[in-house]
Amino acid sequence: MAAEMSLVKPISGFAPKLSFSSIQPTTRTTSYRTRKMIIMSSATSSATLKPAKKGAIKETLLAPRFYTTDFDEMEQLFNAEMNKNLNQEEFEALLQEFKTDYNQKHFVRNKEFKEAADKIEGPLRQIFVEFLERSCTAEFSGFLLYKELGRRLKKTNPVVAEIFSLMSRDEARHAGFLNKGLSDFNLALDLGFLTKARKYTFFKPKFIFYATYLSEKIGYWRYITIYRHLKENPEYQHYPIFKYFENWCQDENRHGDFFSALLKAQPQFLNDWKAKLWSRFFCLSVYVTMYLNDCQRTAFYEGIGLNTKEFDMHVIIETNRTTARIFPAVLDVENPEFKRKLDRMVEINQKLIAVGESEDSPLVKNVKRVPLVSALVSEILAAYLMPPVESGSVDFAEFEPQLVY
């Protein structure tokens, strides 16, 4: 995912100005996605963008990767007769919260959207289009994953299946809202094409749980951080979609809490040495993916007044603290050496991108890539082998479901 798009040149007129020292978790969160290794990741590809009303559209949309899993194993995991660890009362409570549908009337557009889009010009306009494209694709892929899980688990565990279906409702709502945003820029993402063209990557159920929990919680921290920053710095509020992030991120948070409950119902995914290794692996996958990906798109973050690396480290630290409540081990992301390793990965990745964009022959490019890929893998492995932070708890009483509103 780190190299899924070509590097966007920064807009020099926007200086970073956000300090994260004062940002604290919202009081409406429950026990603590980003979105998010992201379960809904992307790969370089072309897809069809349709003009909404006018203008020629450049076909540069990222085509998402969709994940599938072992549904037979999923059915066994959520069979109450086979799994005595299932806390159906907790799932019932979560189901009632999802049924409440706090954001049913939240995603209502107004004329401010189109007016704001018409005022955005030049490089900043393209940056916002790319943001809407990537976000819509990620939300839509989440919708497809949750919808399929809801369908496949309906007979085995109707309560869990309905929660998955309601989460797919949320993701579809988000994707539709983002796609409407694209129409403000005279674009439209062909979601029907994405549905037909999707390719599946297989993930075992426990990996689905680890990755999606992290993606939802990291999504929460990304959205709430951007919302709070723009509330304090309205001069960077170029487009009104960010005003919706406060309530929007609560959907991400609820989804993450549901996956926390799923993990609690499967203690074998949390209570041995293999669980610790996998927990650290997925934390590292998510954090490195986000950091490298965002550092390729500093123009977007500078465009809304953020320092990309400060923003990412804030999100990583808060997500890691949240994840430590459920994962048996997490990375020591607050160790300064962790950030130094991330920065070295960025430098190596930039060199890899430069090699790919050079006019050298394919053979020369591949030769130049070998030492760079080796160096990148070495940095990633070194980050993984840093002494971890032992975390999690065998007593899950503190994770009883709570209302976020």
N, C-alpha and C positions, 0 to 999 in steps of 0.2 A: 504494500500500500504506500510505502514511503516514496516510491517512484512512479506513482500512478498517473501523475500529470507533469507536464513540463514546468520548469521554474517560472514563477510569475515575478516580474521585476517590481521591487518596492516602489511605493509612491513617496517621494522624498518630502512632499509637503505635509505629511502627517507624522508628527513626532509622538513617540510613546509617552504616556503620562500616568498610567495607572500604578498605584502602589497597593500591594495586597496585604499589607500588615494589619489593616483594620477589618478585613473581611472575615466574618464568622459564619457558621452554618445558620440557615434560616431556622426560626423557631418552629416552623411547621413541618420539618422533615421528621421522618421516622428513623429507626435505627439505621444507621449507616454502619452509572452504568457507565456515555460518552459513549459514551457512546463510546466506549463502545469502541490485546487483539480485539479487533472489532468483529463481532459475530457476523455483522453485515459489512463486509469489506468490499473494496473495489479493485478493479484491474484496468490497465490501459486498454481502451477500446473505443469504437465509434458506435453511436446509436442515433436514432432519428429524432431530431427536434422539429416540431411543426410550427410554422409561424402562426401566431394567434390571430393577427389581423394584417400585419404588414411587415416588410423587411425581409431580406435574405438572412437565413439562419446558418451560422457556422456549426457544423456537426462535430462537436467536441465533447459530448456527454460521456461521462464514465459509466461503463456497464458494470453493474454490481455482481459480486459472487454470491450465490445463495447456498445455504448449508442444509444438508439433510442428515438424518441420524438413524440409528437402529430403533425403529418403532416397536418391534417386538420387545426389546429390552425396556423401552420406555413404558410399555404396558405392564410389564412385570414390576417395574419400580413403583408404579402407582396403583397396583392392585392391593387393596386393603387386606385381603386374605393372605397374601404372600409377604407383605411388608408391614409388620406390626409397628414400625416407627412412624407411620403416617399419622399425623395429628389432624384428623378431619375437622375438628372444631376450629383449629387455626385457619385451615383453608376455607371453611364456611365464613369465618369473620372477614378474611381477605376478599372473598367473593362479594359479600355485602358491600364492602368498600368500593369495589370496582363497579358494582351495579349502581351505586350512588351517582357515578359519572359527574364528578365535580366540574369538568370542563365541557359539558354538553353544549353550553351556549357561549363558550369563551372565544372560539375561533370564528368571530364575526368580522368581516372586513368592512372597510369604509372607504370613502373617496380619497383619504389621505395616502393610501397605498400607491395608486396610480400617479397622483400628483407628485409624490416623493420620487418615484421611479423616473418620471420625466425630467426631474431636475438633476439626476445623477448622470454625469457624462464622462467620456474619456476612459482611461484605465480603470477608474473606480467602478464604472458601470459594468465592465467585464468581470471584475472581481466579485461583484454582488451576484451576477448571473452564475458564476462558477459555484459560489456558496450555495445558492438555491438549488442548482443541479445536484451537487453532491449530497446535500441534506435530504432532498426529496428521494433520491435513489436509496439512501440508507434507510429512511423511514419505510419506504415501500417494500424493501427486502425484508425488514422486520415484520411487516404486515403478513407477507407470504409465509414466513417461518411460523409465526404464531397461529395463523389460520390453519395450517396443516396439522400442527400439534393439537389444536382444539378439535379438529375433525377426527384424528386418529385415536384420541384418548376418550372419546365420548362414551363408549360402552364400558371401558375399564374404570374410569373415575370421572363421572359427570361433573363434579365440582371443579376439579382441576382443569378439565376440558373447557368448561365455561369461562374460567379465568383466562385461559389462553385466547379464547375467542374474543373476550372483552379487551384484552391487550391488543389483539389485531385490529379491533375497532379504533383504539387510540392511535395506533401507527398509521392506519388508513386515513384518519382525520388529519394527522400531521402531514402526511404526504400530499393530501389534497390541498391543504392550506398552502404548502410550499409551491405546489404546482400552479395554484392561482397566482402566487407571487411572481412566478416566471411569466405569466400572461401580462403582468404590468410592464415587462420588458419586451413584450411582443414575441414571446416564446411559449412553447408548451412541450412538456415531456411526455412522450408516448408511453404511458404505463402499460398499455396493452402489448406493445412491442417487447417491453422488458419481461412481461409475464411469459410470453411465448419463447423468448430467446434465452431465458435463464438457464444456467448450468449449475449443477450441484456439486459441492465438495462435502465429502462424508466426515462427520464428527461423531464420536461416541457420546452418549447422553451426558456423562459426567463432564466432558469438555464443553458441551453446550451450556451446562450450568455455570461452570467457571467463567467462560468467556462472556456469556450474556449478562451475568450478574455484574461483571466489571464494566461492560459496555453501557449498561443502564446507569450505573452509579457515576461513571465518569461523564456521561451525558448530563446528568443532574448538575454536577459541579461546573461543567463548561457553561451551561445555560444560565445558571443563577449568577455566576461570576460576571458574565457579559451583561446580564440585566442590571446588576447593581452598579457596574461601572458606568453604563450609559445613563442610568438614572442620576448619577452624580455628575456626569459630563454630557449633558444633552446636546452640546455642539457637535458630537460625533454620532448622533442619532439620525443617520442619513435616511433610514428606511424604517417604517413603523413595526416591522415584524418582530423586532427585538423587544418591543413593549409587551409582547405576549409571553415572553420567556419565563416570567415568574411563575405563572400557573402551569405553563407547558412543562417546565422541569419537574413539577410534581407528578406528572404522568411517568416520567423517567424514574423518579424515586420510588413510586409504587411498584413499578415493574421490577426494580431491583430488590425490593422487599419481598416480592413474591418468590424470586429466585433464591433469596436467602432462606425462605421457608422450605423450598424444595431441597436445598442442600442440608438443612437441619433434619429433614426426613430421611436423608441418606447418609448417616454418620460415617459409613465406610469411605465416603469421599472427603472426609475431613480429619480422620483420627489416626492416620498412620504415616510412615515416613514417605510413602509414595505421594500421599495427598500434599505433603509439604513441598515436595519437589515440583509437582504440577501447579500448585498455587503460585509459587515463585515464577514458574515458567510463564503462566498466563499474565501475571502482573507485568513482567518484563515485556512480553509481547505487546500488551496494550500500551504501556508507557512509551516504549521505543517507537511503535507505530505512530502514535499521536505526535511525538516530539519531532521525528523526522518529517512527517507529513506536514505539520504546521510550519516548520522552518522552511519548507519550500513555498509557503504561501504567506510570507510575512506581510505582503501588501494588504491582504484582507485585514489582518489584526492591526496593523498600523493605520489602516483606513478608518477603523473605529476607535483609534486612540490607545491601543494596547501595545505593550512590549511583548512580542510573541513568546520569548523564552521565560519571562517572568510569569506570564499568564499560564503557560504550560506547567511550570514547576509548581505553581499554586494549586492547579487542578490535580496534578499527580500526588502532591503531598496530602491534600484533603481526601482524595479517593483512596489513597493507601491507608490513611487513618480509619476511614470507614470500613474498608475491606478487612482490616485487622480484627474487626469484631466478629468475623465469621470464618475467614481463612485461617488455617493452622500456622501459617508462616507467610510473611510478606517481605518485600525488599526494604533495605535501609535507605529509602530515598532521601532522607534528611541528612545523610552523610554527604558532605560537599564533594567527595570523590565520585558519587553517583552522577551528579550533574556534569562534572568534568568528563566523565565517560560519554554521556549523552552528547556533549558538545563535540567531542572527538568523532563520534559517529556522524554528526551533521557534516563536519568537514570532509570526512571520507565519502559520504553520500553525495556531497556536492561535486567532488572530483569524479565520481562514477557518472553523475548526470552530464558533466562536461565531456567525458569520454564518449558517451552515447550521442551527444549533439555535435561531436567533431566530424570532420569530413574524411577521417581515416577509413581505410577499408575495414570490412567486418573482421578480418583476421587480426589486424593491428589493434582494433578495439578490444577484441577478446583477450589478446595478450596483455594489454594495459589494464584490463579489469581484474586479472588474476590477483595481483598483489593487493589491490584495493579491496576486493571481496574478502580476501584472507584477513586483512587488517580489520575490516568491519566485523567479521565473525569473531575475531579475537577480542574486540572490545565488548561485544555482546556477551560472550562467554565470561569475560572478566567481571562484567556487571552481575551476571547470574551467580557467580561464585563468591561474591562479596558476602560476608557474614550476614545472615538474614535476621529478621526480627521475629522471635517466637510470638505467636499471637493466637487468636481464637479462644474458645472456651468450651469445655465439655458440658457446662451448665448453660442452657440456652434460654433460661427463664427471662432474661432481660430483652429477648428478641420477640416478645409477644407483639402481635400486630397492633399498631396504633394509627389513629386517624391523623392525616396530615393537614386536614382543614378543621 
